[in-house]
């Protein structure tokens, strides 16, 4: 949904995410990585593989936080 646009820090979802422990540390850590490496990592996620065709056709499936969390718990 955001593509290359920044995620604004306001709204109901922001308030929920901001309360997650260490979320800002995780984000700051990821900012130190090469964007292409992060893309490669995301392409290994189940969600990406399951929605590959939609993404390739520039459709933007909703990526629920619970799915993202599953990938990083592994």
C-alpha positions in Angstrom: 0.0 0.0 0.0 2.8 2.5 0.9 5.3 1.5 -1.9 8.1 4.0 -1.5 6.0 6.4 0.6 6.8 6.8 4.3 4.3 5.2 6.8 2.8 8.1 8.7 3.0 8.0 12.5 -0.7 8.5 13.3 -3.9 6.6 13.5 -5.3 3.6 15.3 -2.9 1.1 13.8 0.1 3.2 14.6 -0.9 3.4 18.2 -1.1 -0.4 18.4 2.2 -1.0 16.6 4.0 1.6 18.6 3.1 -0.3 21.8 4.9 -3.5 20.5 8.1 -4.2 22.5 11.3 -3.2 20.7 9.5 -2.5 17.4 11.5 0.7 16.9 14.8 -1.2 17.5 13.8 -3.7 14.9 13.0 -1.0 12.3 16.2 0.9 13.0 18.1 -2.4 12.6 16.5 -3.1 9.3 17.3 0.4 8.0 21.0 -0.6 8.3 20.5 -3.4 5.7 20.7 -3.2 2.0 17.2 -2.8 0.6 17.8 -5.6 -2.0 18.8 -8.0 0.7 15.5 -7.2 2.5 13.6 -7.8 -0.7 15.3 -11.2 -1.0 14.4 -12.1 2.5 10.7 -11.0 2.0 10.6 -13.3 -1.1 11.2 -16.2 1.1 8.2 -15.5 3.2 5.1 -17.7 2.7 2.9 -14.6 2.2 5.0 -13.4 -0.7 5.1 -16.8 -2.3 1.3 -17.2 -1.9 0.6 -13.8 -3.5 3.5 -13.6 -6.0 1.2 -13.4 -9.0 -0.9 -10.6 -7.5 2.3 -8.7 -6.5 3.7 -9.2 -10.0 0.5 -7.7 -11.5 0.9 -4.6 -9.2 -2.1 -5.6 -7.0 -1.4 -5.0 -3.4 -2.7 -7.7 -1.2 -3.3 -6.8 2.5 -0.3 -8.1 4.5 -1.7 -8.7 8.0 0.6 -8.1 10.9 -0.1 -11.6 12.2 1.4 -13.1 8.9 4.4 -10.8 9.1 5.0 -11.8 12.7 4.8 -15.5 11.8 7.7 -15.0 9.4 10.0 -13.4 12.0 9.2 -15.9 14.7 10.7 -18.7 12.7 
